[in-house]
Amino acid sequence: MSINVKDASGSTVAIEVPNANGQAAMANSAPVAIASDQSAIPVSGPVTDTQLRATALPVESPGFVSAVDTTRPADTTAYAALDVLGQDPAANLVFTGVGSVAGGHVIIMDVSFRQDVGAIPSGQDGFRLHLFDAAPTAIIDNATFNLIAADRTKYLGSIELSSSLDLGDTLWSRSNNINFKCKLASASTTIYGVLQTIAGFTPSASTARNVRISGIQC
């Protein structure tokens, strides 16, 4: 928009009047010509719809549950206090799918231990679940738990489990609201476990067992 005025010599001169501010008036603005040799001008702003569609955005699961089923050996050899409740041949508990981000941080909130037997063995008390971010040296059933030097850097810590509840044909032990924080190994969503008895007792042969952990990604 312009208005005509007279200069000092009496000639008519057109003077541009600034437009009002705001989006509604921007269509009336005079065009701006960019010089052909103009250097690059850095521009930042919100991500466009095209950019959003072209870039995969990671989505993390808020929680996880991982369980392992095992069967103890076909014998009734008594456990001593602090022995491993394992298998023969020796094998670790392998919890897969722990969180959705390999190498990420997780919080284990709940651990349960189920034994498929109909009565609490005399002397049986609580349990301890030892956790590792990589596979430790497996310990055979009925051997004393030992954190050897080669496995020290893999060790994440342990979680205590209560003594079992007798539910008729099933024994159930659980620890919840644990808030056990740990970091997964690089490129892994797996945690390894070794279960240990706190007190000595005589088990039933070939007992089926289940250990389950659950928690959240953080």
Secondary structure as a PSIPRED ss2 file (coil, helix, strand):
# PSIPRED VFORMAT (PSIPRED V4.0)

   1 M C   1.000  0.000  0.000
   2 S E   0.000  0.000  1.000
   3 I E   0.000  0.000  1.000
   4 N E   0.000  0.000  1.000
   5 V E   0.000  0.000  1.000
   6 K E   0.000  0.000  1.000
   7 D C   1.000  0.000  0.000
   8 A C   1.000  0.000  0.000
   9 S C   1.000  0.000  0.000
  10 G C   1.000  0.000  0.000
  11 S C   1.000  0.000  0.000
  12 T E   0.000  0.000  1.000
  13 V E   0.000  0.000  1.000
  14 A E   0.000  0.000  1.000
  15 I E   0.000  0.000  1.000
  16 E E   0.000  0.000  1.000
  17 V C   1.000  0.000  0.000
  18 P C   1.000  0.000  0.000
  19 N C   1.000  0.000  0.000
  20 A C   1.000  0.000  0.000
  21 N C   1.000  0.000  0.000
  22 G C   1.000  0.000  0.000
  23 Q H   0.000  1.000  0.000
  24 A H   0.000  1.000  0.000
  25 A H   0.000  1.000  0.000
  26 M H   0.000  1.000  0.000
  27 A H   0.000  1.000  0.000
  28 N H   0.000  1.000  0.000
  29 S C   1.000  0.000  0.000
  30 A C   1.000  0.000  0.000
  31 P C   1.000  0.000  0.000
  32 V C   1.000  0.000  0.000
  33 A C   1.000  0.000  0.000
  34 I C   1.000  0.000  0.000
  35 A C   1.000  0.000  0.000
  36 S C   1.000  0.000  0.000
  37 D C   1.000  0.000  0.000
  38 Q C   1.000  0.000  0.000
  39 S C   1.000  0.000  0.000
  40 A C   1.000  0.000  0.000
  41 I C   1.000  0.000  0.000
  42 P C   1.000  0.000  0.000
  43 V C   1.000  0.000  0.000
  44 S C   1.000  0.000  0.000
  45 G C   1.000  0.000  0.000
  46 P C   1.000  0.000  0.000
  47 V C   1.000  0.000  0.000
  48 T C   1.000  0.000  0.000
  49 D H   0.000  1.000  0.000
  50 T H   0.000  1.000  0.000
  51 Q H   0.000  1.000  0.000
  52 L H   0.000  1.000  0.000
  53 R H   0.000  1.000  0.000
  54 A H   0.000  1.000  0.000
  55 T C   1.000  0.000  0.000
  56 A C   1.000  0.000  0.000
  57 L C   1.000  0.000  0.000
  58 P C   1.000  0.000  0.000
  59 V C   1.000  0.000  0.000
  60 E C   1.000  0.000  0.000
  61 S C   1.000  0.000  0.000
  62 P C   1.000  0.000  0.000
  63 G C   1.000  0.000  0.000
  64 F E   0.000  0.000  1.000
  65 V E   0.000  0.000  1.000
  66 S E   0.000  0.000  1.000
  67 A E   0.000  0.000  1.000
  68 V E   0.000  0.000  1.000
  69 D E   0.000  0.000  1.000
  70 T E   0.000  0.000  1.000
  71 T E   0.000  0.000  1.000
  72 R C   1.000  0.000  0.000
  73 P C   1.000  0.000  0.000
  74 A C   1.000  0.000  0.000
  75 D C   1.000  0.000  0.000
  76 T C   1.000  0.000  0.000
  77 T C   1.000  0.000  0.000
  78 A C   1.000  0.000  0.000
  79 Y E   0.000  0.000  1.000
  80 A C   1.000  0.000  0.000
  81 A C   1.000  0.000  0.000
  82 L C   1.000  0.000  0.000
  83 D E   0.000  0.000  1.000
  84 V E   0.000  0.000  1.000
  85 L C   1.000  0.000  0.000
  86 G C   1.000  0.000  0.000
  87 Q C   1.000  0.000  0.000
  88 D C   1.000  0.000  0.000
  89 P C   1.000  0.000  0.000
  90 A C   1.000  0.000  0.000
  91 A C   1.000  0.000  0.000
  92 N C   1.000  0.000  0.000
  93 L E   0.000  0.000  1.000
  94 V E   0.000  0.000  1.000
  95 F E   0.000  0.000  1.000
  96 T C   1.000  0.000  0.000
  97 G C   1.000  0.000  0.000
  98 V C   1.000  0.000  0.000
  99 G C   1.000  0.000  0.000
 100 S C   1.000  0.000  0.000
 101 V C   1.000  0.000  0.000
 102 A C   1.000  0.000  0.000
 103 G C   1.000  0.000  0.000
 104 G C   1.000  0.000  0.000
 105 H E   0.000  0.000  1.000
 106 V E   0.000  0.000  1.000
 107 I E   0.000  0.000  1.000
 108 I E   0.000  0.000  1.000
 109 M E   0.000  0.000  1.000
 110 D E   0.000  0.000  1.000
 111 V E   0.000  0.000  1.000
 112 S E   0.000  0.000  1.000
 113 F E   0.000  0.000  1.000
 114 R E   0.000  0.000  1.000
 115 Q E   0.000  0.000  1.000
 116 D C   1.000  0.000  0.000
 117 V C   1.000  0.000  0.000
 118 G C   1.000  0.000  0.000
 119 A C   1.000  0.000  0.000
 120 I C   1.000  0.000  0.000
 121 P C   1.000  0.000  0.000
 122 S C   1.000  0.000  0.000
 123 G C   1.000  0.000  0.000
 124 Q C   1.000  0.000  0.000
 125 D C   1.000  0.000  0.000
 126 G C   1.000  0.000  0.000
 127 F E   0.000  0.000  1.000
 128 R E   0.000  0.000  1.000
 129 L E   0.000  0.000  1.000
 130 H E   0.000  0.000  1.000
 131 L E   0.000  0.000  1.000
 132 F E   0.000  0.000  1.000
 133 D C   1.000  0.000  0.000
 134 A C   1.000  0.000  0.000
 135 A C   1.000  0.000  0.000
 136 P C   1.000  0.000  0.000
 137 T C   1.000  0.000  0.000
 138 A C   1.000  0.000  0.000
 139 I C   1.000  0.000  0.000
 140 I C   1.000  0.000  0.000
 141 D C   1.000  0.000  0.000
 142 N C   1.000  0.000  0.000
 143 A C   1.000  0.000  0.000
 144 T E   0.000  0.000  1.000
 145 F C   1.000  0.000  0.000
 146 N C   1.000  0.000  0.000
 147 L C   1.000  0.000  0.000
 148 I C   1.000  0.000  0.000
 149 A H   0.000  1.000  0.000
 150 A H   0.000  1.000  0.000
 151 D H   0.000  1.000  0.000
 152 R H   0.000  1.000  0.000
 153 T H   0.000  1.000  0.000
 154 K H   0.000  1.000  0.000
 155 Y E   0.000  0.000  1.000
 156 L E   0.000  0.000  1.000
 157 G E   0.000  0.000  1.000
 158 S E   0.000  0.000  1.000
 159 I E   0.000  0.000  1.000
 160 E E   0.000  0.000  1.000
 161 L E   0.000  0.000  1.000
 162 S C   1.000  0.000  0.000
 163 S C   1.000  0.000  0.000
 164 S C   1.000  0.000  0.000
 165 L E   0.000  0.000  1.000
 166 D E   0.000  0.000  1.000
 167 L C   1.000  0.000  0.000
 168 G C   1.000  0.000  0.000
 169 D C   1.000  0.000  0.000
 170 T C   1.000  0.000  0.000
 171 L E   0.000  0.000  1.000
 172 W E   0.000  0.000  1.000
 173 S E   0.000  0.000  1.000
 174 R E   0.000  0.000  1.000
 175 S E   0.000  0.000  1.000
 176 N E   0.000  0.000  1.000
 177 N E   0.000  0.000  1.000
 178 I E   0.000  0.000  1.000
 179 N E   0.000  0.000  1.000
 180 F E   0.000  0.000  1.000
 181 K E   0.000  0.000  1.000
 182 C E   0.000  0.000  1.000
 183 K E   0.000  0.000  1.000
 184 L C   1.000  0.000  0.000
 185 A C   1.000  0.000  0.000
 186 S C   1.000  0.000  0.000
 187 A C   1.000  0.000  0.000
 188 S C   1.000  0.000  0.000
 189 T C   1.000  0.000  0.000
 190 T C   1.000  0.000  0.000
 191 I E   0.000  0.000  1.000
 192 Y E   0.000  0.000  1.000
 193 G E   0.000  0.000  1.000
 194 V E   0.000  0.000  1.000
 195 L E   0.000  0.000  1.000
 196 Q E   0.000  0.000  1.000
 197 T E   0.000  0.000  1.000
 198 I C   1.000  0.000  0.000
 199 A C   1.000  0.000  0.000
 200 G C   1.000  0.000  0.000
 201 F E   0.000  0.000  1.000
 202 T C   1.000  0.000  0.000
 203 P C   1.000  0.000  0.000
 204 S C   1.000  0.000  0.000
 205 A C   1.000  0.000  0.000
 206 S C   1.000  0.000  0.000
 207 T C   1.000  0.000  0.000
 208 A E   0.000  0.000  1.000
 209 R E   0.000  0.000  1.000
 210 N E   0.000  0.000  1.000
 211 V E   0.000  0.000  1.000
 212 R E   0.000  0.000  1.000
 213 I E   0.000  0.000  1.000
 214 S E   0.000  0.000  1.000
 215 G E   0.000  0.000  1.000
 216 I E   0.000  0.000  1.000
 217 Q E   0.000  0.000  1.000
 218 C C   1.000  0.000  0.000
